[in-house]
Amino acid sequence: MKNKEEILEYIKKHPSSKVKIAITDIDGILRGKVVRKDKFYNILSGGFGFCDVVFGWDCADVSYENSLYTGWHTGYPDAHAVVDINTFRKIPWEGGVPFFLADFESETGEPTSVCPRKLLKKVKKDSLDMGYKAIFAQEFEWFNFEETPDSFEQKGFINPKPMTPGMFGYSVLRSSLKNDYFNDLFELMEAYDVPLEGLHTETGPGVYEAAILYGDIIESADRAVLFKSGVKEIAYKHGVMASFMAKWRMDMPGCSGHVHQSLWDGINNENLFYDPMNEYGMSDLMQSYVAGQLYCLPHILPMVAPNINSFKRLVEGAWAPTTLTWASDNRTTALRVLCSGSKSSRLETRVCGSDTNPYLAMAACLASGLYGIRHNLKLDQPATIGNGYKDFSNGSLPYSLESATNNMKVSSVAKELFGEAFVDHFTRTREWEIKQFAQSVTDWEYKRYFEII
């Protein structure tokens, strides 16, 4: 991490006349702009205005009709944003152009209630106040296609051509087929300060999986957001379209965005999740953390399954969980406990898809785990043995975005964790997604009803 003087010196000497700044909207999409260097210096000291429409429209730039935070009724004014200098990066595929992330807050420093990154900072502070340092990481699966935005639009957004054929997970052979792209992903992400622990093909045509190196929860969420956007930009340069859609085809596996997490004693650098005397290697603290997530998941599910399509992934037998279950190293359960040693002990929340907003997914995981610790919840639910899809003993996850959103909207648990203002705004945005889907006519309906009914 460079200090402020080194960063400013880099910007001054860089041959480009611009600096890139971005925030994430409620869907985790990077929204940003480039500014002149002289303007950036003013922004760095006093903040800047960024149109609050980024929290007033959906992923297709259609304005919400049900938002209270902003809309036609407010005139879409500028919101105050502040650059976080600690997010400084050089974009390696753009000649090292300097790049920063920003947060929304008032001019007096109060966090904006709908800002995802600010929400995660609040939850991180809650954790630190309780004495716990949150170490997180996210991994992603995504499909790659031999398409451009133009070619895919000309096809009517159907039948994209996968980059490689067949089902070939962990294939050294398939990863060599697009070797330049594969290697660029690993090496350019490293240069972008988004280090990967591993990168490999997954089962499915043209699908990759990457595990991002773990770290402080804010840094890890920043890495995850920048990874998704960076992959798409690198893919463009290779004539590829990368998709993090949770489920792009019924007969293909879905794309996960599993979140790995542990709590540490920041003073003694000790992993607080590990206890070698426990049957599964779990400390009492970890058991309460797991119990908290199991309890809270039905209340906050839209934060880890945010779209209509998310629930096409959460179906039985598709490598994604459907039941409120936990187990040790079991990939059929919602929560997978991995406690083989003091350094690596962690919880993997497998509900999260690759379509998540990493700030919200990590905030949901940490806040719900802390809920279990704060309320001294006991992990009375036994570990699932065998197929988690068949273990209904503690209930199932909500089956649709509509049911999940209805749960969250009225949940006192969600409001305790994230505040009423955030819950109100976020659930309104999910209700908007539901409405957009409800009034659409799908290909499935054409095929099923057009001639026969």
N, C-alpha and C positions, 0 to 999 in steps of 0.2 A: 504494500500500500504506500503510495507516494504521499508526501506531505503537500500542503497547499502551495507552497512556494515552488516546488518541483512541478506540480501540475500546471500552474500558471506559466512557468518557463517553457514547458512543452507546448502549450497552446500558442505562446508568443512566437516560438521558433518554427512551428509547423507551417509548411507552405500554403495550406488551405486557409482561406479567409473566413471559414465558418466553423461553428460548433453545433453538434446535434444534441437536442434535449427531448426527453420523452417521459410520459406518464403511462400508467395502465388504467383502462376504463374498468367498469364493473365486470366485464367478461374476460379480463386479463389481456386484452388486445393493446399493444403499444400504440399510443397516439402521440405524435410529436412534431417537431419542426426543426429547421436549421436556422441559426441566427448568426449575424456578423460578430466577429470577435469583440469589437468595441461595445456592442450591445450586451454581449455575454458578461463582460466585466461588471456592467451595471446590474444585470440580473443576479449575479452571484452575491452582490452586496445588499440588494434590496428586494429580491424576488421579482416576479413578473405576473402578468395577467394571462390566463389561459381560458378560453371560452368554456363555460361550464356545460355546454351541450354534450361534451364527452360523457357526462353522467345523465344526459337527458335523451339519449337515443340508444338503439340496440346495435347489434353487430353489423346490421345492414344499413346503418345510418338513418333509420326510420325513427322519428321522434315519438317517445312514449306519450300516450294520451292520458296516462293515469299517474304521472309523477307529481309529487308535491315539491320535491327538492328544486327542480327547475323545469321550464317549459315555455310555451307561448305566453303563459300567464305572468312569467317573470321577465320575458324579453331576452332570455339567454345571455346574461351578463358575463363578464370575465370573473373567474374565481382566482384568488391569490395562490400562487404556487412558489415553492422554494426548492432550488437545486440542492441535492445532497452531494456534496463534493466527494464523499467517500465512495460514490458509485462510479467514479471516473474510469473510463475505459478507452482504448484505442480500437477503432473498428478495422481489423486487419484486411478485410476485403474491400475497404474503401480508402486504402492508402493511409491508414492510421488516423483518420479523422477523429478528433476528441468527442467523447460521448458521455452524457450524464443522465441519470434518472432524477425525477423531481417528485415532491409531495405537495398535496393541497393542504393548506392551512390558512387561518386568518392572518391578517397583518400583525396581530398581537401574539401569534404563535399557537393559537388554539387549533387542534386538528379538525379538519373537515370530516363530518360524520360518515360520508359516503366514500371516502378515499380508501381503497383496499390496502395500500401500503401503510397508511397511518393506522388502520385497524390492526394490522399485524404488529406494528410497533407497540400499540397499547397492550396487546396480549403478551408480547415479549416482556414488557415492563412488569405486568402482573406476575410473570414467572420469576423474574429477577427479584421482585419484592418478596416472593415466597422462598427465595434462596436457591433457585434452580436456573442453571444456564441451559438453554434449549439448543441442542445440536440436531440439525435436520438435514435431509437430502430428498430430492425427488428424482425418480427415474421415469423415462417416457418411452412408449412405443408409438411409432407412426408409420404410415404407408407413404411410399414414394411412387410417383407416376410420371410417365413420359408425356407430359402435357405442359402447356403454358396456360395462363389465364384466358388468353384469346381462344386457343384450340378447345379448351374445355367448355367455354361459353358457346362456341359454334356447334358443339355436340349436344347442346341443350342441357348441360350439366349432368349427363349420364354416361355410363360406360367408359370411365377413364382407363387408359392403358397402364397397367402396373409396370414398374421399371424393370422387374425381373419376373420370370414365370415360376409357378410351382410353390409348393410348401417345403421350405428348406431352412429350418431354424438352426442357429449356431453354425452356419455354413461358411467355411473358409473359401469354398469355391464361389458361392454366390456373391460374397463381399468383394471378390476380385473382379467381378464382371463390370462393376462401375467403380473401379479402384480409385480413380482420381477424386470422385465425389466422396467416397467413403473416407479416404485419407484426409481430404480437406476438412471434413466435419471434425475429425479428431484434432487435427493440428491447428486449424483456425480458431476453434473454440478455446484451445489452450492459450493462444495468443490474445484472445478476447477476455481472458480471465474468467472463463467458464470451464474449468478443468473437468475432464471426464475420467471416471474410474474405469469404464469399459464401454465398448461399442460392438454390437454384433447383429447379425440378421436374426429375425424372429420367424416363427412359423407363419407363412402367408406370402403371397407374391409381392415383392418389393417392400417388405416391412423391416425396419431396423428397430433396435432398442438401445438406449443409452442410459447409463447410470452416471449421474453428476456427483462429483466429489462432495462429501458432507462438510458442514461448517455451521457457524452461527446462523440462526433461523432467518434473520433478515437477509444476510448475504446469500443464503441458500435459495430463498425465494427470488431474489434478484437474478441469481444465476439461472433459475428455472424459467423465468419470464424471458430473459435474454436468449436462452437456449432455443426456445420455441420460435421466436422471431428470427434469430440468427440462422437456424436450420433452413427456414423458408428462403431467406436471402441467399444463402450459399447454394441452395438447390436451384434457384432461378439461374444462377451463373453456369449451371451444368445442364440446363434444359430440362429440369425436373420440377415438379410440383410436390411439395411435402404437405401431407394432411394429418392433423392431430384430432380429426373427428373421432368421436368415441367408437362408432360402429359404422363403417362406410358401406358394408354389404352384409346381408343376412347370413350368408354361408361362410363368412370369414370371421376370424377372431376379432374381438374388439381391441381397442388401444388403451392400455392402462397408463396411469400416472401415479403409481404407488408412492406414498410418502413414508420415509423412514425417519424415526425420531427416538431421541433419548434425552434424559435430563442428567446434568452433571453438577457436581460441586465445583464451582469455579475457583475456589481457594486451593483445594487439595487435588484438583484435576481427577476426580473420581467419578466413574460412571455409577449413578445412583440406581440404575435399573437392575444391577447384577447381584445375585446372592447365590453362591455355590451350594448352599445348604438346602435350597429349595429344589423340588423335583424337576421343575422346568428352568431353574436358574434365575427365577424372578424374585426381586426384592419385594417387600411389602409395599413400598412406594410405587413400584411398577404395577403391582396388582391393583392398587387403587386407581392408577392412571388408566389401565385397561378397562376397569369397571366403569370409569367415567365416560370413556368413549362408547362403550356398549350402551350405556344409559342415554347418552346425548345424541347418538347418531340419528334416531328417528326425528329428533327436534331440529337438526341442522343439516339434513341430507342435501338440500340444494346447494350448499356451499362446496360439496365434493362431487355432486352430480348435477351440474347447473343447467343442463339443456334437455330439450325433448329427446334428443338422440342419446343422451347419457344412459337412459333407461333401456335402450335397445341392447346395450352392452351388459347390463345387469340382469342376465337371464341364466337359467340353470344350465350347467355344463359347458359354459363358454369362458372359463378361466377368470370369471369375475364373480364376486360374492353376491348372494341373494338373501342370506340369513344373518341374524345377529349372533355371530359365533366367534370364538377365538380358539386357537390351538398353537402348539409348538411346531413350527416349520411345516405348516399345512397350507397349501395353496388353494384350498377350497373354502376357507373361512374368511370372514370379513377382516379379522385382525390376526396377523401371523407374528407370533413371538419368536424372536431369534436371540437366544441367550447362551451362546457357547463359550463366552469368555468376558472378562471385565472390560476389554477395549471395544468389543464389537456388539455387545448386548444392545438390543433395540427392538422397537415395535414397528412393524410394517402395516400401514393401513391400506388395504387392498381395494377398498371401495372407490377410491379416487381414480378418475379417468384422465386421459391425456388432454381432454377438453377443459380441464379445470383452470381457474385463475389461481396460480400458485400462492398468491398472498392470502386468498380466502381459504384455500384448502389447508394450508399450514396453520392459519389462525384457527380454523375449525378443529383440527387435530389437537393442537396444543391447549386451546381453551377447554375443550371437553375433557382432556386428560387431567388438567388442573382442577376441573370441577370435581372429579372423582377424589383427588387428593384433599381438596378443601372441605369436602363433605364426608371425608373418611369412609368412602364406599369400600365395601369388601367384595372381592372377586369370588362370590359364592357360586357363580355359574361354572360348572365343570368344563374342562377343555374338551372340545369335540374330538372324538376318535373316528377316523375314517372320513367319509364323504360329508362335508359341511352343507352341501345342497339339500341333504335329506334330514338335517338336524333342525327341526322346527320347534325345539323345546323352549326356546326363548324368543320366538317370533321371527318375522321376516322384515326386510327393509321395505319401505313404501315402494309401490310398484310403478309409480309414474311421477313425473314432475308436478302434476296437479296435486296429487295426494301429499307429496312431500312438502310442497309449498304451503298448502293449507295447514299442515302440521306446524310448520315453522312460523307462520304468520301469527298464530295465537299462542305460541309457546312462551311461557314465562321463563323457561330454561334458556332459550335463544336470546331473549331480551336481557336476562341476567349476564350472559356471556358477552354480548356484543352491543348492548344498548338499544333502546326502542327506536331511535332515529335510523340507525343502520338497518335493523330488521325490517322496519316499515319500507324503506326505500328498496332494499334488496328484494323483498318478496313481491313488491309491486313490479319490479323488472321481470321477475319470473312469471308473474301472472300475465304480463305482456307477451312473453314468449309463448305461453300456453294459448293465448288468444290468437296470435299470428298463425300458429299451427292449426288451430280449430277451424279457421276459415279458409284453409288451403285445401285444394283437391290434389291428392297424391297419385302417383303412378299405380300404386296398389289398388286404389279405388277404380281407376280406369279399367284395369285388367279384370277386376272382379265384377264390376257392375255395368259397364258401358253397354254391352250387348245383351246380357242375360236378364237383368232386372226389368 
